[in-house]
Amino acid sequence: MSTQQEMAKLLEQWLRLTEAEAGAIQSAAWLVLREVQAAKTSLQSRLAQAREKWELENPGHGSKTGPVLHPFHAELGRLLSLETRNGELLAAQVRRAQAEKESLKETVRNLRNVQRTYASKPQGAWNCYS
């Protein structure tokens, strides 16, 4: 397999992982998200090694821009777009979780107020009556 084919295969794997990441974020499957991100971390080192090898085989090719000069330009652009989208999805989930947390805090405060208001208070009792 050529280095370019290896890079294409690794980028395709990254794309599948990024799509799985989006699904995990949308469904709030945090354990799955952790697994996907671990897989991406592992893939990242392999991708960096393949990129270095490709740049050695194609001197000056990787430093230039444009779809004609850089065969991975389109794939990288798509991946960056999807990574940005995943960041936005995650930020929205964080905002929802923070809003829910604040709502729960307010509920606890209200319940404490209700408890203080309606809790039985010791009342003075007559010790004797005449």
C-alpha positions in Angstrom: 0.0 0.0 0.0 1.4 3.4 -0.9 1.7 6.1 1.7 -1.0 8.1 -0.1 -3.3 5.1 0.1 -2.4 4.7 3.8 -3.2 8.3 4.5 -6.5 8.1 2.7 -7.4 5.0 4.7 -6.5 6.7 8.0 -8.5 9.8 7.1 -11.5 7.6 6.3 -11.2 6.0 9.7 -11.0 9.4 11.3 -14.1 10.4 9.4 -16.0 7.3 10.7 -14.9 8.0 14.2 -15.9 11.7 13.9 -19.3 10.6 12.8 -19.6 8.2 15.7 -18.5 11.0 18.0 -21.3 13.2 16.8 -23.8 10.4 17.4 -22.5 9.8 20.9 -22.6 13.5 21.7 -26.2 13.9 20.4 -27.4 10.9 22.4 -25.4 11.9 25.5 -23.6 8.5 25.5 -20.6 9.7 27.4 -18.9 6.3 27.8 -19.1 5.7 24.0 -17.8 9.2 23.5 -14.8 8.5 25.7 -14.1 5.3 23.7 -14.3 7.1 20.4 -12.0 9.8 21.5 -9.5 7.2 22.8 -9.6 5.6 19.3 -9.1 9.0 17.7 -6.1 9.6 20.0 -4.6 6.3 18.9 -5.3 7.0 15.3 -3.8 10.5 15.5 -0.3 9.1 16.1 -0.6 6.7 13.2 -1.8 9.6 11.0 1.1 11.8 12.0 3.6 9.1 11.2 2.0 8.5 7.8 1.9 12.3 7.1 5.6 12.6 7.9 6.4 9.6 5.6 4.3 11.1 2.8 6.0 14.5 3.2 9.4 12.8 2.9 8.3 11.0 -0.3 6.8 14.3 -1.7 9.1 17.1 -0.7 7.5 20.5 -0.8 4.2 19.0 -1.8 2.7 19.2 1.7 3.6 22.8 2.3 1.7 24.1 -0.7 -2.0 24.7 -0.7 -4.7 24.0 -3.2 -6.6 20.8 -4.2 -4.3 20.1 -7.1 -1.1 20.3 -5.1 -2.4 18.6 -1.9 -4.4 15.4 -2.5 -5.9 15.5 1.0 -7.2 19.0 0.9 -10.9 18.1 0.5 -10.8 15.4 3.1 -9.1 17.6 5.6 -11.6 20.4 5.0 -14.5 18.1 5.5 -13.0 16.7 8.7 -12.3 20.2 10.1 -15.9 21.1 9.4 -17.2 18.0 11.2 -14.9 18.5 14.1 -16.2 22.1 14.4 -19.7 20.8 14.3 -18.9 18.2 17.1 -17.5 21.0 19.2 -20.7 23.0 18.8 -22.8 19.9 19.6 -20.8 19.3 22.7 -21.0 22.9 23.8 -24.8 22.7 23.4 -24.9 19.6 25.6 -22.8 21.4 28.2 -25.2 24.4 28.2 -28.2 22.0 28.6 -26.5 20.2 31.5 -25.7 23.5 33.2 -29.3 24.7 32.8 -30.6 21.4 34.2 -28.2 21.7 37.1 -29.4 25.2 37.9 -33.0 24.1 37.6 -32.3 21.3 40.1 -30.6 23.7 42.5 -33.7 25.9 42.3 -35.9 22.9 43.0 -33.8 22.0 46.1 -34.1 25.6 47.4 -37.8 25.5 46.9 -38.2 22.2 48.6 -36.2 23.5 51.6 -38.4 26.5 51.8 -41.5 24.4 51.7 -40.1 22.1 54.4 -39.3 25.1 56.6 -42.7 26.5 56.1 -44.7 23.3 56.7 -42.5 21.4 59.1 -44.1 20.9 62.5 -42.9 23.3 65.0 -42.8 22.3 68.6 -45.7 24.0 70.3 -45.9 24.9 73.9 -48.1 22.5 75.9 -50.0 23.3 79.0 -48.5 21.5 81.9 -51.6 21.8 83.9 -55.0 23.4 83.8 -57.2 24.6 86.5 
